[in-house]
């Protein structure tokens, strides 16, 4: 189960990298089709985060779960997923939505590292 957990961690990190690259693409070239990049990254983050939490909560790996932290991160991840879906459905979405998406992504990383 350790190998599966490690693969999910790598996939989770790749999802974050995809989200960041989608935001950078949107900022550098606003007319570029970055919505699917953002939606894919946000979806990967949410799904792998839930899977990682499930594996750790079941006691299948030697990792302790802070349920309050996970709940906050899940709320932020769902907000990022909703904003990514808005950007995907409306490519002309304003900079405020993309800025909010970037800020929430950064907040989720900071919560993961410093909490």
Residue pairs with C-beta under 8 A, 6 or more apart in sequence:
1 55
1 60
1 61
2 61
4 55
5 52
5 55
5 56
5 60
5 61
5 63
8 48
8 51
8 52
8 55
9 48
9 52
11 44
11 48
12 44
12 45
12 48
12 49
12 52
14 44
15 40
15 41
15 42
15 43
15 44
15 45
15 48
16 41
16 45
16 105
16 109
17 41
18 37
18 40
18 41
18 44
19 38
19 41
19 42
19 45
19 80
19 84
19 101
19 105
20 41
20 105
21 37
21 41
22 34
22 35
22 37
22 38
22 40
22 41
22 84
23 34
23 38
23 98
23 101
23 102
23 105
25 32
25 34
25 37
26 32
26 34
26 38
26 87
26 98
27 98
30 95
33 91
34 87
35 84
35 87
35 88
35 89
35 91
36 88
38 84
38 87
38 88
38 101
39 81
39 84
39 85
39 87
39 88
41 84
42 77
42 80
42 81
42 83
42 84
42 85
43 81
43 84
45 77
45 80
45 81
45 108
46 74
46 77
46 78
46 80
46 81
49 73
49 74
49 77
50 74
53 65
53 70
55 61
56 63
56 64
56 65
57 65
66 115
69 111
69 115
72 111
72 115
73 108
73 111
73 112
76 104
76 107
76 108
76 111
77 108
79 104
80 101
80 104
80 105
80 108
83 97
83 100
83 101
83 104
84 101
86 93
86 97
87 93
87 97
87 98
87 101
